Amino acid sequence: MGESLSEVRKSTHKRVLVIRIGRLGDTILATPIIEVLQQALGLDVAIDFVVSPGASSALLELDQRINEVFPLNRRKLPWRLHSAKRALRKHSRSRPYDLVVNLECGTECDDFIEFVQTREFCGRPLVQPRHIPGRHCVDTEKTIYADLLGAELAAAADPALKIKLDPEFLSSAGEVDHIVLNPGFSGVQKGDYRSHRSWPMEHWADLIGIIRQRSGLAIAINGTEEERAYFEPLLALPGVQSLFGSPLQTLIHAIVKAQCLVSVDTGTMHLSTALGTPTIALFGPTIPELTGPYSRKVPCRVLKSGIDCQPCFRTAEQKQCTVNRCMRVLKPDQVYETVESVIISAGRSH
């Protein structure tokens, strides 16, 4: 690890490995570093990512700026006992990296410094993320690499995805003529799990009715295959299309062609913003200043009821609340007014 970053910039074969292992939203919120790396090291930089298996790895495999994706679970397992980590060690020894950036805020990936062959390492355990109360997690992650790659570059970068869309699909989809709703999130369909982030089913149904009556737009509802039965009452409503269990590419195309997306606090909310689609996020107990949609370029709005006990995430009040009051008092009419405002400000047409 003796070569300086200035020498790396001059290299004709620049290779970088980024480590961010988490859920879909975590992966999307880590994407500002891609733009920063390309601006700091050149568009010819080869960027590899270590991410979680499943949606996170599938999404980055579609991003045209990413060279290779390494899915990895059980990140706490020591590298000598971890087959995927050992495979990455072998890979890096045959083709060493110029730079490795560890974006993890916890200790789980500290051992990457021991087994990945690289000229320079940035992040834990060498560089600690600088936490400030109330600062968005994206800005906290940027403190890991801002000093090395450039504070101005880091400050200007937003989460974004560069995905090659199927032109035949886009042409057959016609004009922007629908709104995507995303009512589900991890755990919402579990019978023994109280969905603190959920908006009441009757509110979603009322919003669909208002959209259909006032705009005539179709509704596409997204969710996992496991959530389909839970949200069946919404799928039975007139003008509703189902995206439940759809391939990732189908969801991406539906979001790109949508007038806007309305979602609770979950990864699809970040996916929409990163794809450039106007986004309306419904927040209850969780804290939008820390995990809300992050973009200076894409119209996005956070809606909160604003009651006194909000937010209450990970507090005793959250555990004691049996009715999810902060989400219940957020009314469909208020959401639809914001839908109209966002569509107009974004210049979307139908």
PyMOL commands that set and color helices and strands:
alter all, ss='L'
color gray80, all
select helices_A, chain A and resi 5-10+24-29+32-41+55-62+79-81+83-94+112-115+137-149+151-156+167-173+201-214+225-227+232-235+248-256+267-274+288-291+316-320+325-328+332-346
alter helices_A, ss='H'
color red, helices_A
select strands_A, chain A and resi 15-19+46-51+66-71+99-102+121-123+178-182+218-221+240-242+261-264+279-282+300-303
alter strands_A, ss='S'
color yellow, strands_A
deselect
rebuild
show_as cartoon
